[in-house]
Amino acid sequence: MADPYPASDFDAWADTYDASVFGNQGFPFEGYERVLETVVELAEVRPGMRVLDLGTGTGLLAERFTQHGCHLWCTDFSIEMLKKARQRLPGARFALHDLRQPWLKDWSQTFDRIVSAYVFHHFEDARKVEIILELAHQRLAPDGRIVIADIGFETMEGWDTARNQAGEEWEQELYWTASWMIPELQSHGLMATYRQVSYCAGVYCIEPGNLDKGG
């Protein structure tokens, strides 16, 4: 079966990525800067924190954390995207990694904050939950927090409204709905909230609760 999200597609996008997301008034990147600002706000970062950015792309989200004095570890599965991110963030640590694969053996440390933007809609909902649980159990420091921004909706009604509003710009992918995801994460002992930022994107804030509950 062909990979629906090959790294080569993102390699080809690297040179124009920043221009395609900034100032975009349509689906799926409307409100892009406000979405990234919300991630930083909900992360409640302090100088010196260790931050892991998953699917860093060209480093647009990670850059905001370096401005707050954080130490950055960044992954992406696109070689060309990582080249752009390295140019933007010479002080960060980088690794070529696909979130669909086992975690990096060389990165065994934990992180105060784990963040991501516009990545998880490439995974089925069950896989989203699996990745989040693995991060919370194995990669998050005590009192840590996971903050994930993505194309998403509070309810299926919001999904339908966004699809109608997007019109021909709509592309059907594996988008989140908080009405399902929040109870699912809570059933696994995580504390989770969701904030809708634009008509087509929002931010999840996730913290460990009773991680023994529900596995």
C-alpha positions in Angstrom: 0.0 0.0 0.0 1.4 3.4 -1.0 2.3 5.8 1.8 -0.5 8.5 1.9 2.0 11.0 3.5 5.4 10.4 1.9 8.3 12.5 3.2 9.1 13.4 -0.4 5.9 15.5 -0.5 7.1 17.6 2.4 10.6 17.8 1.0 9.1 19.4 -2.1 7.1 21.8 0.1 10.0 23.0 2.3 11.0 26.0 0.2 7.4 27.5 0.1 6.1 26.2 3.4 6.5 29.5 5.4 4.8 31.6 2.7 1.9 29.1 2.4 1.0 29.2 6.1 1.6 32.9 7.0 -1.3 35.2 6.2 -3.4 32.3 4.9 -7.1 33.2 5.2 -8.5 29.9 4.1 -8.6 26.2 5.0 -6.5 24.7 6.6 -4.2 27.4 7.9 -6.5 30.3 8.7 -5.4 31.7 12.0 -2.1 30.0 11.8 -0.1 32.5 13.9 -2.9 32.7 16.5 -2.8 28.9 16.8 1.0 28.9 17.4 0.6 31.7 19.9 -2.0 29.6 21.8 0.4 26.7 22.0 3.0 28.9 23.7 0.4 30.4 26.0 -1.0 27.0 27.1 2.5 25.6 27.5 3.3 28.2 30.2 7.0 27.9 29.5 9.8 29.3 31.6 13.5 29.9 30.6 15.5 26.7 30.7 12.7 24.3 30.0 13.4 21.3 27.8 11.0 21.3 24.9 10.4 18.6 22.4 8.8 19.7 19.1 7.4 16.8 17.1 7.1 17.4 13.3 8.9 20.7 13.6 8.8 21.4 9.8 10.8 24.6 9.2 10.9 25.4 12.9 8.2 28.1 13.1 6.7 26.8 16.4 10.1 25.9 17.9 11.4 29.4 17.2 8.8 30.8 19.6 10.1 28.6 22.4 13.7 29.6 21.9 12.5 33.2 22.2 11.4 32.3 25.7 14.8 30.8 26.6 13.9 27.1 26.2 16.2 24.4 25.1 14.8 22.7 21.9 14.8 19.1 20.6 13.1 18.9 17.2 12.1 16.0 15.0 10.7 15.7 11.5 10.6 13.1 8.8 11.5 15.5 6.0 15.2 16.1 5.3 14.4 19.3 3.5 12.2 20.7 6.2 14.9 19.9 8.8 17.5 21.8 6.7 15.2 24.9 6.9 14.7 24.4 10.7 18.5 24.1 11.3 19.0 27.4 9.6 16.4 29.0 11.7 17.4 27.4 15.0 21.2 26.8 15.1 21.1 26.1 18.8 18.5 23.4 18.7 19.0 19.6 18.5 17.5 17.8 15.5 16.7 14.3 14.5 15.2 12.8 11.4 12.3 10.7 12.7 8.9 9.5 11.6 6.3 9.4 14.4 4.9 6.3 12.9 8.1 4.5 13.8 9.6 3.5 17.2 11.1 6.3 19.3 14.7 7.4 18.8 17.1 5.3 20.8 19.5 8.2 21.3 16.9 10.4 22.8 16.1 8.7 26.1 15.7 11.9 28.1 12.3 13.4 29.3 11.0 16.8 28.5 9.2 19.5 30.4 7.0 20.3 27.4 6.1 18.3 24.3 4.5 20.3 21.5 3.4 19.8 18.0 1.6 21.7 15.3 -0.4 20.5 12.3 1.0 16.9 12.4 -1.4 14.6 14.2 -4.2 14.8 11.6 -2.0 12.4 9.6 -2.9 9.6 12.1 -6.0 7.6 12.8 -7.6 8.6 16.1 -6.6 5.4 17.8 -3.0 6.1 16.7 -3.2 9.6 18.0 -4.1 8.3 21.4 -1.4 5.7 21.3 1.3 8.3 20.6 0.0 10.7 23.3 0.0 7.9 25.9 3.5 6.8 25.0 4.7 10.4 25.2 3.0 10.9 28.6 4.3 7.7 30.0 7.8 7.7 28.6 8.9 11.1 27.4 7.3 13.6 29.8 9.1 14.9 32.9 7.2 15.2 36.2 4.8 18.1 36.0 5.2 18.1 32.3 2.6 19.0 29.7 1.8 18.1 26.1 0.3 20.8 23.9 -0.8 19.9 20.4 -2.2 22.2 17.7 -3.9 20.9 14.7 -6.7 21.0 12.2 -9.6 20.1 14.4 -13.1 20.8 15.7 -15.1 20.7 19.0 -17.9 18.5 17.5 -18.9 16.8 14.3 -21.3 19.7 13.8 -18.3 22.0 13.8 -16.6 19.7 11.4 -19.6 19.9 9.0 -19.7 23.7 9.4 -16.0 24.0 8.6 -16.3 21.7 5.6 -19.1 23.9 4.2 -17.2 27.1 4.9 -14.0 25.7 3.3 -15.8 24.7 0.1 -13.4 23.7 -2.6 -10.4 24.2 -0.3 -11.5 21.3 1.9 -9.3 18.2 1.9 -10.5 15.2 3.7 -7.9 13.9 6.2 -7.9 12.4 9.7 -9.1 15.5 11.7 -9.7 15.5 15.4 -13.0 16.1 17.2 -12.7 17.1 20.8 -16.1 15.7 21.7 -14.6 12.2 21.2 -10.9 12.8 21.9 -11.2 14.5 25.3 -13.3 11.7 26.9 -11.0 9.1 25.3 -7.9 10.7 26.7 -9.6 11.1 30.1 -10.5 7.4 30.1 -6.8 6.7 30.0 -6.1 8.8 33.1 -5.0 12.0 31.3 -6.2 15.5 32.0 -7.1 17.1 28.7 -8.7 20.3 27.5 -9.3 21.7 24.0 -9.5 25.3 22.7 -10.9 26.1 19.3 -8.8 29.0 17.8 -9.9 29.4 14.3 -12.9 27.8 12.5 -10.7 24.9 11.4 -7.9 24.5 14.1 -7.5 24.3 17.8 -5.2 23.3 20.6 -5.2 20.4 23.0 -3.5 20.7 26.4 -2.8 17.4 28.0 -1.3 16.6 31.4 -0.7 13.3 33.3 -3.4 12.5 35.8 -3.8 8.9 37.0 -1.9 7.2 34.2 -2.5 3.8 35.6 -6.2 4.1 34.8 -7.3 2.4 31.6 -3.7 1.4 30.7 
